[in-house]
Amino acid sequence: MLACLILAGAALIVAPGRRRVAASVRTFLERKRLALAILKCLGASSRILTATYLAQTLGLAAVGSLLGAALGLGVQALLVPLLAG
């Protein structure tokens, strides 16, 4: 029962974050719309454009994940001694 409550709580915390990430990726790509159009006019294939922006998005996601994990570990390292004492 406790495991189900913990899982439900984690889902409530993670769900809004996923929407924010999706909105950020969408905004990133909308800002690149002009560059995409220019590259398409210059002869770039859809496959190359997709691969380029997918790589950029995955790179941003990796950096964000690493920063988030580091921040989480840092907060945990500070809170454990504070709450234990």
C-alpha positions as CSV (number, residue, x, y, z in Angstrom):
1,M,0.0,0.0,0.0
2,L,2.8,2.4,0.9
3,A,4.6,1.6,-2.4
4,C,1.4,2.6,-4.3
5,L,1.2,5.9,-2.4
6,I,4.8,6.7,-3.1
7,L,4.4,5.8,-6.8
8,A,1.3,8.0,-7.0
9,G,3.1,10.9,-5.3
10,A,6.1,10.5,-7.7
11,A,3.7,10.6,-10.7
12,L,2.1,13.8,-9.5
13,I,5.5,15.4,-9.2
14,V,6.8,14.2,-12.5
15,A,3.7,14.8,-14.7
16,P,3.9,18.7,-14.7
17,G,7.6,18.5,-15.4
18,R,7.0,16.5,-18.6
19,R,4.6,19.1,-19.9
20,R,7.1,21.9,-19.2
21,V,9.8,20.0,-21.1
22,A,7.5,19.3,-24.1
23,A,6.6,23.0,-24.1
24,S,10.3,24.0,-24.0
25,V,11.1,21.7,-26.9
26,R,8.2,23.1,-28.9
27,T,9.3,26.7,-28.3
28,F,12.8,25.8,-29.3
29,L,11.7,24.3,-32.6
30,E,9.3,27.2,-33.3
31,R,12.1,29.6,-32.9
32,K,14.2,27.6,-35.4
33,R,11.4,27.6,-38.0
34,L,13.0,30.3,-40.2
35,A,16.4,28.5,-40.1
36,L,14.6,25.3,-41.1
37,A,12.9,27.0,-44.0
38,I,16.2,28.5,-45.2
39,L,18.0,25.2,-45.0
40,K,15.1,23.5,-46.9
41,C,15.4,26.2,-49.6
42,L,19.1,25.6,-49.9
43,G,18.5,21.9,-50.5
44,A,18.7,20.2,-47.1
45,S,16.7,17.0,-47.0
46,S,14.0,16.5,-44.3
47,R,16.0,13.6,-43.0
48,I,19.1,15.8,-42.3
49,L,17.0,18.6,-40.8
50,T,15.2,16.1,-38.5
51,A,18.5,14.5,-37.5
52,T,20.1,17.9,-36.8
53,Y,17.3,19.2,-34.6
54,L,16.8,15.8,-32.9
55,A,20.5,15.8,-31.9
56,Q,20.2,19.4,-30.6
57,T,17.1,18.5,-28.6
58,L,18.7,15.4,-27.2
59,G,21.8,17.4,-26.3
60,L,19.7,19.9,-24.4
61,A,17.8,17.2,-22.7
62,A,21.1,15.5,-21.6
63,V,22.4,18.7,-20.2
64,G,19.1,19.4,-18.4
65,S,19.0,15.9,-17.0
66,L,22.6,16.2,-15.7
67,L,22.0,19.5,-14.1
68,G,18.7,18.3,-12.5
69,A,20.4,15.2,-11.2
70,A,23.3,17.2,-9.7
71,L,20.9,19.7,-8.1
72,G,18.8,16.8,-6.7
73,L,21.9,15.1,-5.2
74,G,23.1,18.5,-3.8
75,V,19.8,19.1,-2.1
76,Q,19.7,15.6,-0.8
77,A,23.3,15.9,0.6
78,L,22.3,19.1,2.4
79,L,18.9,17.9,3.7
80,V,19.9,14.5,5.1
81,P,22.3,15.8,7.8
82,L,19.9,18.7,8.5
83,L,17.0,16.5,9.1
84,A,19.0,13.7,10.9
85,G,20.2,16.1,13.6
